[in-house]
């Protein structure tokens, strides 16, 4: 696990504190993790116009499937390994 310190001020801090106060997260770190996961899922959605890919993404969102980052891919043949 990597520890990252993030300075939040103004509207960002107000938003994070409100999010916690409404019971949507327990800690500031959890809010940040949720935000990163949302960004990741948006990235997946942006590339999906294939019905099979859409099904996989919905499974990932619902927790039925977990994607793993395997590292940088330099060409398409590496994806087939």
KOLGU-4560 file (N, C-alpha, C; in nm, 3 decimals, padded with zeros to 5 digits):
<recs>
<n_xx: 00.084 n_yy: -00.117 n_zz: 00.000 ca_xx: 00.000 ca_yy: 00.000 ca_zz: 00.000 c_xx: 00.089 c_yy: 00.124 c_zz: 00.000 mol: A seq: 1 type: UNK>
<n_xx: 00.049 n_yy: 00.223 n_zz: -00.078 ca_xx: 00.122 ca_yy: 00.349 ca_zz: -00.085 c_xx: 00.044 c_yy: 00.453 c_zz: -00.006 mol: A seq: 2 type: UNK>
<n_xx: 00.113 n_yy: 00.529 n_zz: 00.075 ca_xx: 00.051 ca_yy: 00.637 ca_zz: 00.151 c_xx: 00.072 c_yy: 00.767 c_zz: 00.074 mol: A seq: 3 type: UNK>
<n_xx: -00.038 n_yy: 00.839 n_zz: 00.050 ca_xx: -00.032 ca_yy: 00.964 ca_zz: -00.024 c_xx: -00.099 c_yy: 01.072 c_zz: 00.061 mol: A seq: 4 type: UNK>
<n_xx: -00.033 n_yy: 01.183 n_zz: 00.076 ca_xx: -00.093 ca_yy: 01.298 ca_zz: 00.145 c_xx: -00.150 c_yy: 01.392 c_zz: 00.042 mol: A seq: 5 type: UNK>
<n_xx: -00.277 n_yy: 01.428 n_zz: 00.059 ca_xx: -00.344 ca_yy: 01.517 ca_zz: -00.035 c_xx: -00.394 c_yy: 01.638 c_zz: 00.042 mol: A seq: 6 type: UNK>
<n_xx: -00.358 n_yy: 01.756 n_zz: -00.005 ca_xx: -00.405 ca_yy: 01.879 ca_zz: 00.057 c_xx: -00.536 c_yy: 01.921 c_zz: -00.009 mol: A seq: 7 type: UNK>
<n_xx: -00.641 n_yy: 01.928 n_zz: 00.071 ca_xx: -00.772 ca_yy: 01.972 ca_zz: 00.021 c_xx: -00.806 c_yy: 02.105 c_zz: 00.086 mol: A seq: 8 type: UNK>
<n_xx: -00.856 n_yy: 02.196 n_zz: 00.008 ca_xx: -00.896 ca_yy: 02.324 ca_zz: 00.066 c_xx: -01.027 c_yy: 02.369 c_zz: 00.001 mol: A seq: 9 type: UNK>
<n_xx: -01.091 n_yy: 02.463 n_zz: 00.066 ca_xx: -01.211 ca_yy: 02.525 ca_zz: 00.010 c_xx: -01.322 c_yy: 02.426 c_zz: -00.018 mol: A seq: 10 type: UNK>
<n_xx: -01.374 n_yy: 02.433 n_zz: -00.140 ca_xx: -01.489 ca_yy: 02.352 ca_zz: -00.180 c_xx: -01.460 c_yy: 02.202 c_zz: -00.172 mol: A seq: 11 type: UNK>
<n_xx: -01.337 n_yy: 02.161 n_zz: -00.203 ca_xx: -01.305 ca_yy: 02.018 ca_zz: -00.198 c_xx: -01.315 c_yy: 01.965 c_zz: -00.055 mol: A seq: 12 type: UNK>
<n_xx: -01.260 n_yy: 02.037 n_zz: 00.039 ca_xx: -01.266 ca_yy: 01.993 ca_zz: 00.178 c_xx: -01.411 c_yy: 01.992 c_zz: 00.227 mol: A seq: 13 type: UNK>
<n_xx: -01.487 n_yy: 02.095 n_zz: 00.192 ca_xx: -01.628 ca_yy: 02.103 ca_zz: 00.232 c_xx: -01.706 c_yy: 01.984 c_zz: 00.175 mol: A seq: 14 type: UNK>
<n_xx: -01.681 n_yy: 01.952 n_zz: 00.048 ca_xx: -01.749 ca_yy: 01.839 ca_zz: -00.015 c_xx: -01.716 c_yy: 01.709 c_zz: 00.055 mol: A seq: 15 type: UNK>
<n_xx: -01.587 n_yy: 01.684 n_zz: 00.079 ca_xx: -01.544 ca_yy: 01.559 ca_zz: 00.142 c_xx: -01.604 c_yy: 01.546 c_zz: 00.282 mol: A seq: 16 type: UNK>
<n_xx: -01.599 n_yy: 01.652 n_zz: 00.360 ca_xx: -01.656 ca_yy: 01.648 ca_zz: 00.495 c_xx: -01.807 c_yy: 01.623 c_zz: 00.491 mol: A seq: 17 type: UNK>
<n_xx: -01.877 n_yy: 01.687 n_zz: 00.399 ca_xx: -02.020 ca_yy: 01.665 ca_zz: 00.384 c_xx: -02.052 c_yy: 01.522 c_zz: 00.343 mol: A seq: 18 type: UNK>
<n_xx: -01.972 n_yy: 01.467 n_zz: 00.255 ca_xx: -01.989 ca_yy: 01.330 ca_zz: 00.209 c_xx: -01.978 c_yy: 01.232 c_zz: 00.326 mol: A seq: 19 type: UNK>
<n_xx: -01.881 n_yy: 01.257 n_zz: 00.413 ca_xx: -01.863 ca_yy: 01.174 ca_zz: 00.532 c_xx: -01.978 c_yy: 01.195 c_zz: 00.629 mol: A seq: 20 type: UNK>
<n_xx: -02.018 n_yy: 01.319 n_zz: 00.650 ca_xx: -02.127 ca_yy: 01.349 ca_zz: 00.744 c_xx: -02.259 c_yy: 01.287 c_zz: 00.701 mol: A seq: 21 type: UNK>
<n_xx: -02.280 n_yy: 01.271 n_zz: 00.570 ca_xx: -02.402 ca_yy: 01.209 ca_zz: 00.520 c_xx: -02.395 c_yy: 01.056 c_zz: 00.525 mol: A seq: 22 type: UNK>
<n_xx: -02.283 n_yy: 01.003 n_zz: 00.573 ca_xx: -02.270 ca_yy: 00.859 ca_zz: 00.590 c_xx: -02.232 c_yy: 00.783 c_zz: 00.464 mol: A seq: 23 type: UNK>
<n_xx: -02.185 n_yy: 00.853 n_zz: 00.363 ca_xx: -02.150 ca_yy: 00.787 ca_zz: 00.238 c_xx: -02.009 c_yy: 00.728 c_zz: 00.240 mol: A seq: 24 type: UNK>
<n_xx: -01.929 n_yy: 00.769 n_zz: 00.337 ca_xx: -01.794 ca_yy: 00.716 ca_zz: 00.355 c_xx: -01.756 c_yy: 00.735 c_zz: 00.501 mol: A seq: 25 type: UNK>
<n_xx: -01.662 n_yy: 00.654 n_zz: 00.546 ca_xx: -01.621 ca_yy: 00.662 ca_zz: 00.686 c_xx: -01.503 c_yy: 00.757 c_zz: 00.707 mol: A seq: 26 type: UNK>
<n_xx: -01.416 n_yy: 00.768 n_zz: 00.606 ca_xx: -01.296 ca_yy: 00.849 ca_zz: 00.621 c_xx: -01.270 c_yy: 00.929 c_zz: 00.494 mol: A seq: 27 type: UNK>
<n_xx: -01.181 n_yy: 01.027 n_zz: 00.505 ca_xx: -01.142 ca_yy: 01.105 ca_zz: 00.387 c_xx: -01.072 c_yy: 01.016 c_zz: 00.285 mol: A seq: 28 type: UNK>
<n_xx: -00.991 n_yy: 00.923 n_zz: 00.334 ca_xx: -00.922 ca_yy: 00.832 ca_zz: 00.243 c_xx: -01.021 c_yy: 00.749 c_zz: 00.162 mol: A seq: 29 type: UNK>
<n_xx: -01.129 n_yy: 00.707 n_zz: 00.226 ca_xx: -01.232 ca_yy: 00.630 ca_zz: 00.156 c_xx: -01.299 c_yy: 00.713 c_zz: 00.047 mol: A seq: 30 type: UNK>
<n_xx: -01.323 n_yy: 00.841 n_zz: 00.073 ca_xx: -01.381 ca_yy: 00.930 ca_zz: -00.028 c_xx: -01.288 c_yy: 00.939 c_zz: -00.149 mol: A seq: 31 type: UNK>
<n_xx: -01.159 n_yy: 00.956 n_zz: -00.124 ca_xx: -01.061 ca_yy: 00.966 ca_zz: -00.232 c_xx: -01.057 c_yy: 00.837 c_zz: -00.312 mol: A seq: 32 type: UNK>
<n_xx: -01.056 n_yy: 00.722 n_zz: -00.242 ca_xx: -01.056 ca_yy: 00.593 ca_zz: -00.312 c_xx: -01.180 c_yy: 00.578 c_zz: -00.399 mol: A seq: 33 type: UNK>
<n_xx: -01.297 n_yy: 00.615 n_zz: -00.346 ca_xx: -01.420 ca_yy: 00.607 ca_zz: -00.425 c_xx: -01.411 c_yy: 00.695 c_zz: -00.549 mol: A seq: 34 type: UNK>
<n_xx: -01.354 n_yy: 00.814 n_zz: -00.534 ca_xx: -01.338 ca_yy: 00.904 ca_zz: -00.648 c_xx: -01.247 c_yy: 00.844 c_zz: -00.755 mol: A seq: 35 type: UNK>
<n_xx: -01.139 n_yy: 00.782 n_zz: -00.713 ca_xx: -01.048 ca_yy: 00.720 ca_zz: -00.809 c_xx: -01.117 c_yy: 00.604 c_zz: -00.880 mol: A seq: 36 type: UNK>
<n_xx: -01.192 n_yy: 00.523 n_zz: -00.806 ca_xx: -01.264 ca_yy: 00.413 ca_zz: -00.868 c_xx: -01.367 c_yy: 00.463 c_zz: -00.969 mol: A seq: 37 type: UNK>
<n_xx: -01.432 n_yy: 00.575 n_zz: -00.938 ca_xx: -01.529 ca_yy: 00.633 ca_zz: -01.032 c_xx: -01.458 c_yy: 00.679 c_zz: -01.160 mol: A seq: 38 type: UNK>
<n_xx: -01.342 n_yy: 00.740 n_zz: -01.145 ca_xx: -01.265 ca_yy: 00.782 ca_zz: -01.262 c_xx: -01.225 c_yy: 00.662 c_zz: -01.346 mol: A seq: 39 type: UNK>
<n_xx: -01.185 n_yy: 00.554 n_zz: -01.279 ca_xx: -01.146 ca_yy: 00.433 ca_zz: -01.352 c_xx: -01.265 c_yy: 00.376 c_zz: -01.429 mol: A seq: 40 type: UNK>
<n_xx: -01.381 n_yy: 00.371 n_zz: -01.366 ca_xx: -01.497 ca_yy: 00.314 ca_zz: -01.435 c_xx: -01.542 c_yy: 00.404 c_zz: -01.549 mol: A seq: 41 type: UNK>
<n_xx: -01.527 n_yy: 00.535 n_zz: -01.536 ca_xx: -01.559 ca_yy: 00.626 ca_zz: -01.648 c_xx: -01.468 c_yy: 00.599 c_zz: -01.765 mol: A seq: 42 type: UNK>
<n_xx: -01.342 n_yy: 00.572 n_zz: -01.737 ca_xx: -01.247 ca_yy: 00.544 ca_zz: -01.843 c_xx: -01.290 c_yy: 00.418 c_zz: -01.918 mol: A seq: 43 type: UNK>
<n_xx: -01.335 n_yy: 00.315 n_zz: -01.843 ca_xx: -01.382 ca_yy: 00.193 ca_zz: -01.908 c_xx: -01.507 c_yy: 00.221 c_zz: -01.990 mol: A seq: 44 type: UNK>
<n_xx: -01.599 n_yy: 00.302 n_zz: -01.937 ca_xx: -01.723 ca_yy: 00.331 ca_zz: -02.008 c_xx: -01.696 c_yy: 00.406 c_zz: -02.138 mol: A seq: 45 type: UNK>
<n_xx: -01.597 n_yy: 00.492 n_zz: -02.138 ca_xx: -01.567 ca_yy: 00.571 ca_zz: -02.257 c_xx: -01.524 c_yy: 00.484 c_zz: -02.375 mol: A seq: 46 type: UNK>
<n_xx: -01.469 n_yy: 00.367 n_zz: -02.348 ca_xx: -01.421 ca_yy: 00.282 ca_zz: -02.457 c_xx: -01.521 c_yy: 00.175 c_zz: -02.496 mol: A seq: 47 type: UNK>
<n_xx: -01.638 n_yy: 00.174 n_zz: -02.431 ca_xx: -01.730 ca_yy: 00.063 ca_zz: -02.452 c_xx: -01.843 c_yy: 00.097 c_zz: -02.547 mol: A seq: 48 type: UNK>
<n_xx: -01.835 n_yy: 00.044 n_zz: -02.672 ca_xx: -01.953 ca_yy: 00.043 ca_zz: -02.756 c_xx: -01.975 c_yy: -00.099 c_zz: -02.807 mol: A seq: 49 type: UNK>
<n_xx: -01.905 n_yy: -00.193 n_zz: -02.747 ca_xx: -01.918 ca_yy: -00.335 ca_zz: -02.776 c_xx: -02.007 c_yy: -00.397 c_zz: -02.668 mol: A seq: 50 type: UNK>
<n_xx: -02.116 n_yy: -00.466 n_zz: -02.707 ca_xx: -02.207 ca_yy: -00.523 ca_zz: -02.607 c_xx: -02.138 c_yy: -00.618 c_zz: -02.509 mol: A seq: 51 type: UNK>
<n_xx: -02.043 n_yy: -00.697 n_zz: -02.557 ca_xx: -01.973 ca_yy: -00.791 ca_zz: -02.469 c_xx: -01.887 c_yy: -00.715 c_zz: -02.368 mol: A seq: 52 type: UNK>
<n_xx: -01.822 n_yy: -00.609 n_zz: -02.413 ca_xx: -01.742 ca_yy: -00.526 ca_zz: -02.323 c_xx: -01.833 c_yy: -00.458 c_zz: -02.222 mol: A seq: 53 type: UNK>
<n_xx: -01.948 n_yy: -00.411 n_zz: -02.266 ca_xx: -02.044 ca_yy: -00.346 ca_zz: -02.175 c_xx: -02.086 c_yy: -00.443 c_zz: -02.065 mol: A seq: 54 type: UNK>
<n_xx: -02.111 n_yy: -00.570 n_zz: -02.102 ca_xx: -02.148 ca_yy: -00.672 ca_zz: -02.004 c_xx: -02.036 c_yy: -00.690 c_zz: -01.901 mol: A seq: 55 type: UNK>
<n_xx: -01.912 n_yy: -00.697 n_zz: -01.948 ca_xx: -01.798 ca_yy: -00.713 ca_zz: -01.857 c_xx: -01.787 c_yy: -00.593 c_zz: -01.762 mol: A seq: 56 type: UNK>
<n_xx: -01.808 n_yy: -00.473 n_zz: -01.814 ca_xx: -01.799 ca_yy: -00.354 ca_zz: -01.730 c_xx: -01.907 c_yy: -00.351 c_zz: -01.624 mol: A seq: 57 type: UNK>
<n_xx: -02.028 n_yy: -00.393 n_zz: -01.661 ca_xx: -02.137 ca_yy: -00.399 ca_zz: -01.563 c_xx: -02.106 c_yy: -00.502 c_zz: -01.454 mol: A seq: 58 type: UNK>
<n_xx: -02.045 n_yy: -00.614 n_zz: -01.493 ca_xx: -02.004 ca_yy: -00.715 ca_zz: -01.394 c_xx: -01.898 c_yy: -00.659 c_zz: -01.300 mol: A seq: 59 type: UNK>
<n_xx: -01.806 n_yy: -00.580 n_zz: -01.353 ca_xx: -01.703 ca_yy: -00.518 ca_zz: -01.270 c_xx: -01.765 c_yy: -00.419 c_zz: -01.173 mol: A seq: 60 type: UNK>
<n_xx: -01.860 n_yy: -00.339 n_zz: -01.222 ca_xx: -01.926 ca_yy: -00.241 ca_zz: -01.135 c_xx: -02.003 c_yy: -00.309 c_zz: -01.023 mol: A seq: 61 type: UNK>
<n_xx: -02.067 n_yy: -00.421 n_zz: -01.053 ca_xx: -02.149 ca_yy: -00.489 ca_zz: -00.952 c_xx: -02.066 c_yy: -00.577 c_zz: -00.859 mol: A seq: 62 type: UNK>
<n_xx: -01.936 n_yy: -00.591 n_zz: -00.887 ca_xx: -01.849 ca_yy: -00.671 ca_zz: -00.802 c_xx: -01.840 c_yy: -00.817 c_zz: -00.842 mol: A seq: 63 type: UNK>
<n_xx: -01.908 n_yy: -00.858 n_zz: -00.949 ca_xx: -01.903 ca_yy: -00.997 ca_zz: -00.994 c_xx: -01.771 c_yy: -01.030 c_zz: -01.063 mol: A seq: 64 type: UNK>
<n_xx: -01.703 n_yy: -00.929 n_zz: -01.111 ca_xx: -01.577 ca_yy: -00.948 ca_zz: -01.183 c_xx: -01.479 c_yy: -00.843 c_zz: -01.130 mol: A seq: 65 type: UNK>
<n_xx: -01.351 n_yy: -00.879 n_zz: -01.119 ca_xx: -01.248 ca_yy: -00.785 ca_zz: -01.075 c_xx: -01.140 c_yy: -00.779 c_zz: -01.182 mol: A seq: 66 type: UNK>
<n_xx: -01.118 n_yy: -00.661 n_zz: -01.237 ca_xx: -01.012 ca_yy: -00.644 ca_zz: -01.335 c_xx: -00.879 c_yy: -00.629 c_zz: -01.263 mol: A seq: 67 type: UNK>
<n_xx: -00.773 n_yy: -00.676 n_zz: -01.327 ca_xx: -00.639 ca_yy: -00.667 ca_zz: -01.271 c_xx: -00.551 c_yy: -00.589 c_zz: -01.367 mol: A seq: 68 type: UNK>
<n_xx: -00.475 n_yy: -00.494 n_zz: -01.316 ca_xx: -00.380 ca_yy: -00.420 ca_zz: -01.399 c_xx: -00.257 c_yy: -00.506 c_zz: -01.416 mol: A seq: 69 type: UNK>
<n_xx: -00.225 n_yy: -00.541 n_zz: -01.539 ca_xx: -00.113 ca_yy: -00.630 ca_zz: -01.566 c_xx: 00.013 c_yy: -00.556 c_zz: -01.607 mol: A seq: 70 type: UNK>
<n_xx: 00.005 n_yy: -00.426 n_zz: -01.620 ca_xx: 00.120 ca_yy: -00.348 ca_zz: -01.661 c_xx: 00.100 c_yy: -00.289 c_zz: -01.800 mol: A seq: 71 type: UNK>
<n_xx: 00.200 n_yy: -00.217 n_zz: -01.845 ca_xx: 00.194 ca_yy: -00.152 ca_zz: -01.976 c_xx: 00.192 c_yy: -00.255 c_zz: -02.088 mol: A seq: 72 type: UNK>
<n_xx: 00.115 n_yy: -00.225 n_zz: -02.191 ca_xx: 00.109 ca_yy: -00.312 ca_zz: -02.307 c_xx: 00.164 c_yy: -00.233 c_zz: -02.426 mol: A seq: 73 type: UNK>
<n_xx: 00.263 n_yy: -00.291 n_zz: -02.493 ca_xx: 00.326 ca_yy: -00.219 ca_zz: -02.603 c_xx: 00.261 c_yy: -00.249 c_zz: -02.737 mol: A seq: 74 type: UNK>
<n_xx: 00.194 n_yy: -00.364 n_zz: -02.748 ca_xx: 00.124 ca_yy: -00.393 ca_zz: -02.873 c_xx: 00.008 c_yy: -00.489 c_zz: -02.846 mol: A seq: 75 type: UNK>
<n_xx: -00.079 n_yy: -00.504 n_zz: -02.944 ca_xx: -00.202 ca_yy: -00.583 ca_zz: -02.927 c_xx: -00.172 c_yy: -00.730 c_zz: -02.898 mol: A seq: 76 type: UNK>
<n_xx: -00.062 n_yy: -00.784 n_zz: -02.950 ca_xx: -00.030 ca_yy: -00.925 ca_zz: -02.926 c_xx: -00.009 c_yy: -00.952 c_zz: -02.777 mol: A seq: 77 type: UNK>
<n_xx: 00.040 n_yy: -00.852 n_zz: -02.704 ca_xx: 00.061 ca_yy: -00.869 ca_zz: -02.560 c_xx: -00.070 c_yy: -00.889 c_zz: -02.486 mol: A seq: 78 type: UNK>
<n_xx: -00.180 n_yy: -00.838 n_zz: -02.540 ca_xx: -00.310 ca_yy: -00.852 ca_zz: -02.477 c_xx: -00.360 c_yy: -00.996 c_zz: -02.484 mol: A seq: 79 type: UNK>
<n_xx: -00.313 n_yy: -01.072 n_zz: -02.579 ca_xx: -00.360 ca_yy: -01.208 ca_zz: -02.602 c_xx: -00.285 c_yy: -01.312 c_zz: -02.521 mol: A seq: 80 type: UNK>
<n_xx: -00.186 n_yy: -01.272 n_zz: -02.445 ca_xx: -00.108 ca_yy: -01.367 ca_zz: -02.364 c_xx: -00.190 c_yy: -01.425 c_zz: -02.253 mol: A seq: 81 type: UNK>
</recs>
